[in-house]
Amino acid sequence: MGNMKKLYLLLGVLALVCGAVFLVSRIQQHQEAVRSGTTTVLTLDTSTATALSWDYADNSFSFHKDDQWVYDADEAFPVDQVEIGTLLGQFEQFTADFTIEDAQDLSQYGLDDPTCTIHIETTDGDYDILLGDYSQMDQQRYVSIGDGNVYLASSDPLDVYNVLLAGLIQNDETPDFDGITAIRFTGADDYTVTYKENNTSTYSAEDVYFTKLGSQTLALDTSRVNSYLSTITYLNLTDYVTYTADEDALSIYGLDDPELTVSVDYTATDEDGTETAETFTLALSRDPEQREKDDDEDVTAYVRIGESAIIYQITADEYNSLMAATRSDLRHQEILWANFTDITQVDVTLEGETYTLTVETDDDEHVWYYGEEKLSIGDFQTALTGLTAATFTSEQPSGKEELRLIVTLDNENVPSVELAIYRYDGSFCLVTVDGTPTALVSRSAAMDLVEAVNAIVLN
């Protein structure tokens, strides 16, 4: 019996050794089945795709292609065709840096319960792509494409498939405005802006935008108009509230009767250099209840581009910037915006006395004189060019005249400009330009100009 027990014991040990050898050999075989090196593991002709769906987290999306890609859950949804192309494009030439052939235990790669499941149908066949865990060592995604292998993806498809429905909508675009011919505003101030270079009604060559103010041709501030147009160009049109802008929706968001409508006529140039005349239109409104209460403290505002089916919510800052569209908002705020170096003479009337300041040019240097005396003109220049409108007005002056200036310019279109400053109240003075009431200016700024003149003529 003792010998038999020893025999059985030896046989048991032998079996354990054989099992260990077998297990080691299997581990070695498995290790040998891991291949490194970047390899293209899937080539997809995206033009043959007919359906795309995926599940990630709590989101499931499904699209099919007719002539264009369509959202299965709501065919009215305006699908961003380029974005679908980007999603499919992840698998045009899908590469892996490591390959684990004939993987047995998918749980160790997170592929038994995938993070994301992608299904693609094409005219050539269907594909099921599973995205698993990240490799702890390489920080790359484990992926299965259904061929029995597990791959470490060179790039993570989840970087683009981690998207919400809002990221798949075909948002409206706002153009860079080139070749503008006209801008029309309808709302609190109804008027049209025209573009014209070398206009004879202004003394600044930089003035290219003009409108009518009564019978007067009013030059607008080019930088202000361009800044306004940039506000439109860079609007953040991503936060849509509906993509079915029917009559009911327009009423809900106040766009059946917009607070402001802006239309821009411009020239669009395509990649071939072909130019076409285009009109861009934007409608803007606050929430109807806010608008009725005239509540500007907590603005909720919406815009619509042209006849688009999409309505977007915009920020309060964007709303306020777009609403700053009156003539007063876009005109020159400076009372005299001529280039100071274009001034050749200033006749000043102060307390009933008239004084003349002249300018001579010496080697491109502009030298100011009062009589024979050469002047240091810095304070006068600062006060004159810094005289800006606090508010524009058509009110006739009734107070005492504080100062009158006739500014002679080296400009054949507008050879001179007459400014008169009148007392208005303790805070403001009223300014007329060529006899036309124009603006209220800060009284302190007006007095700075009076003192600058006094410093010259009473010195």
ZAZABA-573540 format. One line per 2 residues: number of its first residue (from 1); for each residue x, y, z of C-alpha. Coordinates in steps of 0.001 Angstrom, whole numbers, plus 500000, padded with zeros to 6 digits. Layout:
<sites>
NUM> X/Y/Z; ...
</sites>
This chain:
<sites>
1> 500000/500000/500000; 502846/502368/500771
3> 504277/501921/497301; 500872/502432/495693
5> 500357/505675/497621; 503745/506918/496482
7> 502854/506002/492901; 499567/507877/493071
9> 501321/510848/494621; 503907/510889/491879
11> 501180/510635/489235; 499387/513611/490859
13> 502537/515681/490874; 503129/514741/487256
15> 499610/515850/486337; 500123/519182/488082
17> 503418/519695/486303; 501846/518847/482946
19> 498996/521230/483651; 501409/523994/484578
21> 503435/523368/481451; 500255/523448/479353
23> 499128/526698/481003; 502529/528312/480516
25> 502500/527229/476876; 499026/528749/476413
27> 500152/532007/478049; 503214/532028/475809
29> 500981/531410/472779; 498689/534256/473879
31> 501644/536577/474343; 502938/535635/470971
33> 499544/536598/469493; 500040/540247/470497
35> 501488/542191/467574; 502738/545754/467695
37> 503047/548187/464807; 500575/550522/463206
39> 498269/548637/460858; 495181/549625/458882
41> 492514/547272/460204; 489389/548718/458552
43> 488888/550540/455280; 485445/552029/454778
45> 484197/553642/451585; 482004/556291/453219
47> 480217/557003/449952; 478574/553565/450187
49> 477202/554140/453702; 473411/553993/453969
51> 472848/553983/457744; 474710/554989/460868
53> 473727/554502/464496; 475484/554453/467836
55> 474823/554136/471555; 476923/555977/474089
57> 476089/556702/477722; 472397/557606/477786
59> 472275/558686/474149; 471231/556705/471107
61> 471323/558144/467610; 470256/556650/464324
63> 470498/558112/460817; 469800/556838/457327
65> 470657/558209/453937; 468217/559087/451192
67> 469662/561786/448968; 470887/563349/452223
69> 471372/562028/455733; 468148/561967/457746
71> 467616/561674/461506; 465429/558605/462096
73> 463704/559981/465199; 462613/563202/463432
75> 463038/563638/459713; 462427/567396/460102
77> 465722/567697/461975; 468256/569543/459759
79> 471197/567152/459795; 474707/568514/459402
81> 475857/566440/456440; 479506/567354/457009
83> 479318/566192/460624; 477964/562781/459571
85> 480816/562579/457103; 483236/563297/459949
87> 481742/560501/462040; 481995/557985/459220
89> 485414/559301/458279; 486874/557810/461469
91> 486771/554452/459711; 487894/555359/456190
93> 491398/554252/457122; 491095/552989/460694
95> 494482/552082/462148; 495626/550277/465280
97> 498990/550392/467048; 498586/546949/468680
99> 496646/543860/467688; 495546/541089/470067
101> 494635/538199/467813; 491820/535790/468619
103> 491043/537484/471932; 489182/535133/474279
105> 488232/537158/477345; 486677/540397/476106
107> 485898/541531/479661; 489528/542417/480322
109> 489263/544965/477494; 485859/546353/478485
111> 484333/544896/475340; 481866/542542/477012
113> 479931/545693/478008; 481159/548291/475479
115> 481450/551978/476288; 480063/552738/472833
117> 478555/550583/470093; 478632/551839/466503
119> 476670/550239/463662; 477329/551157/460031
121> 475439/549824/457044; 476833/550102/453541
123> 475932/548720/450149; 478891/546361/450564
125> 478051/545060/454051; 477465/545980/457679
127> 479935/546799/460454; 479587/546607/464223
129> 482323/548479/466031; 482687/548217/469800
131> 484654/550703/471868; 485976/549335/475162
133> 488210/550586/477964; 491398/552576/477816
135> 494639/550652/478057; 496155/551617/481415
137> 499675/551554/480032; 499152/553169/476633
139> 496028/555254/477287; 494567/554062/473994
141> 491094/552703/473338; 490445/548973/472948
143> 488307/548409/469852; 486600/545420/468273
145> 485496/545471/464649; 483981/541982/464742
147> 486866/539994/463251; 487800/538229/466487
149> 490710/540525/467272; 491049/543369/469765
151> 492876/546497/468698; 494455/549461/470417
153> 493209/552298/468216; 495686/554871/466957
155> 493015/557530/467489; 489958/557250/469687
157> 486664/557238/467727; 484883/558387/470885
159> 486517/561786/470457; 483949/562466/467712
161> 481140/560086/468712; 480837/561748/472117
163> 478377/564263/470694; 474905/565534/471561
165> 472108/566060/469082; 472790/569794/469136
167> 476206/569039/467681; 474646/567299/464677
169> 472322/570087/463542; 473051/572038/460376
171> 473355/575470/461995; 472938/578581/459894
173> 476072/580412/458867; 476820/584108/459083
175> 479041/585458/456314; 482090/587647/456225
177> 480632/590676/454513; 482577/591789/451449
179> 481450/594186/448776; 478645/595693/450851
181> 476232/597881/448916; 473486/598532/451479
183> 472330/597799/455015; 468676/598142/456015
185> 467460/598417/459601; 463820/597955/460554
187> 462749/598426/464150; 463154/601283/466599
189> 464986/603261/463897; 464021/602507/460287
191> 466689/603594/457833; 469012/602471/455055
193> 472784/602699/454927; 474499/602928/451555
195> 478130/602285/450762; 479943/604873/448682
197> 483611/605717/448415; 484833/609258/447724
199> 481567/610817/448850; 481583/614602/448454
201> 479420/615257/451530; 482169/614401/454019
203> 485617/615674/454882; 487028/612228/455747
205> 488153/609793/453060; 487551/606979/455555
207> 483806/607635/455518; 482120/605085/453240
209> 478774/604459/454968; 476043/607069/454639
211> 472397/607519/455511; 469777/610238/455421
213> 468823/612296/458471; 465978/614451/457203
215> 467400/616206/454173; 470954/615844/455478
217> 473384/613178/454268; 474906/611749/457420
219> 478291/610048/457421; 478452/607049/459727
221> 481553/605916/461592; 483191/603254/459425
223> 484774/601478/462390; 481432/601345/464219
225> 479582/599947/461213; 482286/597366/460558
227> 482274/596390/464232; 478498/595945/464067
229> 478819/593712/461014; 481494/591691/462826
231> 479032/591141/465662; 476737/589472/463136
233> 479548/587471/461537; 480718/586044/464860
235> 477326/585341/466414; 477366/582057/468310
237> 474530/580228/466540; 474624/576924/468384
239> 471974/577139/471115; 468863/576336/469103
241> 465428/576325/470735; 463526/574876/467798
243> 464217/573667/464296; 460607/573973/463158
245> 460027/577718/462985; 456352/577645/462059
247> 453898/580447/462884; 453348/579177/466428
249> 457073/579015/467152; 457672/582478/465722
251> 454978/583823/468030; 456374/582005/471082
253> 459823/583520/470563; 458654/586996/469528
255> 459886/586656/465957; 456479/587035/464323
257> 457020/590757/465004; 460775/591212/465535
259> 462198/594083/467531; 464860/594486/464875
261> 465431/593192/461359; 468787/593711/459660
263> 469331/593069/455945; 472767/593321/454350
265> 473305/593417/450578; 476800/592190/449775
267> 478880/590319/447216; 479778/586678/447853
269> 482796/585135/446114; 483065/581363/445701
271> 486235/579248/445510; 486432/579807/441742
273> 486336/583572/442198; 482792/583896/440859
275> 480929/586802/442444; 477214/586809/443198
277> 474978/589397/444817; 473555/588121/448110
279> 471252/589416/450829; 471644/588305/454427
281> 468753/588896/456823; 468610/588559/460596
283> 465551/588984/462826; 465927/589628/466555
285> 463582/589806/469517; 463393/589405/473271
287> 461054/586945/474900; 457537/588397/474350
289> 456825/588742/478093; 460094/590609/478663
291> 459399/592793/475687; 455925/593652/476944
293> 457341/594630/480345; 460330/596300/478667
295> 462551/594267/480970; 466224/594637/480040
297> 467737/593330/483269; 467604/589593/482573
299> 467428/589390/478803; 466295/586245/477011
301> 466603/586857/473283; 466258/584936/470035
303> 467381/585314/466436; 466396/583802/463123
305> 468472/583886/459955; 466435/584596/456824
307> 463661/582033/456399; 465544/579353/458339
309> 463533/576780/460275; 465931/577177/463205
311> 465502/579710/466011; 468488/580341/468289
313> 468778/581776/471745; 471590/584308/472077
315> 473264/585922/475064; 472241/589220/476610
317> 475542/590748/475442; 474893/589643/471863
319> 471349/591007/472039; 472533/594386/473335
321> 475265/594604/470690; 472795/593852/467884
323> 470218/596293/469211; 472813/599085/469147
325> 471837/599768/465541; 470315/603238/465463
327> 471803/606158/463563; 472990/607521/466905
329> 474758/604244/467675; 476583/604053/464349
331> 477363/607683/463568; 480540/609499/464537
333> 480523/610310/468219; 483182/612998/467725
335> 481786/616438/466937; 484691/617040/464538
337> 486247/613853/463181; 488347/615429/460441
339> 492029/614561/460426; 493652/617215/462599
341> 496491/617598/460081; 493909/618677/457463
343> 493127/621832/459456; 494696/624961/457935
345> 493041/627658/460046; 490689/628099/462995
347> 488704/631289/463606; 487596/631442/467230
349> 484845/633694/468575; 484925/633968/472347
351> 483022/636567/474385; 482339/638577/471225
353> 485983/638675/470141; 487330/636736/467157
355> 490815/635264/467066; 492555/633459/464195
357> 494879/630511/464512; 496806/629553/461388
359> 498810/626541/460304; 501927/626400/458161
361> 503536/623246/456811; 507311/622982/457071
363> 508882/619709/455876; 505597/617884/456534
365> 505475/619350/460047; 502355/621337/460834
367> 503228/624447/462820; 500468/626484/464494
369> 500574/630250/464965; 498576/632914/466711
371> 499678/636021/464909; 503462/635746/464764
373> 503660/633527/467816; 504351/629845/467352
375> 501977/627743/469420; 502159/624569/471443
377> 498843/623176/470231; 498572/619934/472253
379> 495924/621044/474766; 493782/622642/472055
381> 494018/619541/469858; 493111/617235/472738
383> 490114/619376/473704; 488823/619792/470152
385> 489183/616178/469035; 487929/614943/472412
387> 484621/616801/472138; 482145/613932/471796
389> 478382/613551/471902; 476764/612468/475148
391> 473515/612301/473211; 472389/613545/469813
393> 469628/616118/469587; 467660/618297/467184
395> 466762/620782/469910; 467433/624420/469035
397> 469879/626249/471350; 468400/628717/473801
399> 471326/629361/476150; 474285/631679/475903
401> 476878/631031/473196; 480068/629914/474917
403> 482335/629468/471892; 482229/629465/468105
405> 484827/627910/465814; 485133/628080/462049
407> 487526/625274/461119; 489080/625596/457659
409> 490113/622305/456070; 492381/621272/453247
411> 489425/619506/451626; 487762/620548/448406
413> 484517/618744/449256; 484028/620364/452666
415> 486356/623374/452911; 485132/624487/456340
417> 483023/623441/459321; 481409/625798/461819
419> 480939/624630/465402; 479016/626628/467984
421> 478781/625671/471652; 475879/626909/473776
423> 475157/626717/477463; 472472/624093/478150
425> 472469/623202/481860; 474922/622465/484643
427> 476018/619183/483046; 475824/619724/479296
429> 476365/622162/476473; 474554/622045/473135
431> 476593/621993/469929; 475485/623022/466464
433> 477401/622032/463333; 477026/624418/460395
435> 473980/625847/462127; 472269/622466/462669
437> 471648/621317/466265; 473683/618162/466633
439> 474509/616983/470142; 474749/617576/473832
441> 478331/617376/475053; 479763/617255/478530
443> 479991/620781/479916; 483381/619989/481424
445> 484677/618909/477993; 483308/622110/476431
447> 484983/624195/479128; 488266/622370/478505
449> 488081/623673/474933; 487228/627198/476093
451> 490166/627171/478520; 492514/625829/475808
453> 491510/628769/473588; 491891/631219/476454
455> 495370/629875/477170; 496335/630714/473589
457> 494680/634087/472973; 495094/635554/476473
459> 498666/634367/476973
</sites>
